[in-house]
Amino acid sequence: MPYKVTRSIDFCYGHRLLNYEGECRHLHGHNGRLEVDIESDETDHRGMVVDFSDVKDIVKTWIDDNLDHRMILHRDDPLVAVLSELGEAHYVIDRNPTAENIAAHIHDMTSSDDLTITEIRLWETPNSYATYRADSNGHDVS
């Protein structure tokens, strides 16, 4: 596709990985940066693929409401019950909260007919990111 726009969104989150032997098995946090790509064969009547503010309104609002300053945990993580009991902010997903799975989850929760996201990159650090790519219609490619 000849046109692509990208919107960056910064947010803070924590997580830990289950069934993992490295340091990330412990609770830790990230200053994450999300890059959201929308592609199109053509622009609209304004000459745009999508208005950047529409991406912000949809994706950033969802992230602010659900992920920002929260622990992202797998639903089977024993800490879910503890954080719930303490009233601590957290968000539960059905997959191990790796950068790859968080990127895919954000895509699944925010892509729609109104906003067809083709690719999401989640930067966990300034040097490391994971990518989730959908097909040209915004659907899972697996």
Secondary structure in CASP SS format (residue, H / E / C, confidence):
PFRMAT SS
TARGET T0000
AUTHOR 0000-0000-0000
METHOD secondary structure of the structure
MODEL  1
M C 1.00
P C 1.00
Y E 1.00
K E 1.00
V E 1.00
T E 1.00
R E 1.00
S E 1.00
I E 1.00
D E 1.00
F E 1.00
C E 1.00
Y E 1.00
G E 1.00
H E 1.00
R C 1.00
L C 1.00
L C 1.00
N C 1.00
Y C 1.00
E C 1.00
G C 1.00
E H 1.00
C H 1.00
R H 1.00
H C 1.00
L C 1.00
H E 1.00
G E 1.00
H E 1.00
N E 1.00
G E 1.00
R E 1.00
L E 1.00
E E 1.00
V E 1.00
D E 1.00
I E 1.00
E E 1.00
S E 1.00
D C 1.00
E C 1.00
T C 1.00
D C 1.00
H C 1.00
R C 1.00
G C 1.00
M C 1.00
V C 1.00
V C 1.00
D C 1.00
F H 1.00
S H 1.00
D H 1.00
V H 1.00
K H 1.00
D H 1.00
I H 1.00
V H 1.00
K H 1.00
T H 1.00
W H 1.00
I H 1.00
D H 1.00
D H 1.00
N H 1.00
L C 1.00
D C 1.00
H C 1.00
R E 1.00
M E 1.00
I E 1.00
L E 1.00
H E 1.00
R C 1.00
D C 1.00
D C 1.00
P C 1.00
L H 1.00
V H 1.00
A H 1.00
V H 1.00
L H 1.00
S H 1.00
E H 1.00
L H 1.00
G C 1.00
E C 1.00
A C 1.00
H E 1.00
Y E 1.00
V E 1.00
I E 1.00
D C 1.00
R C 1.00
N C 1.00
P C 1.00
T C 1.00
A H 1.00
E H 1.00
N H 1.00
I H 1.00
A H 1.00
A H 1.00
H H 1.00
I H 1.00
H H 1.00
D H 1.00
M H 1.00
T H 1.00
S C 1.00
S C 1.00
D C 1.00
D C 1.00
L C 1.00
T C 1.00
I C 1.00
T C 1.00
E E 1.00
I E 1.00
R E 1.00
L E 1.00
W E 1.00
E E 1.00
T E 1.00
P C 1.00
N C 1.00
S E 1.00
Y E 1.00
A E 1.00
T E 1.00
Y E 1.00
R E 1.00
A E 1.00
D C 1.00
S C 1.00
N C 1.00
G C 1.00
H C 1.00
D E 1.00
V C 1.00
S C 1.00
END
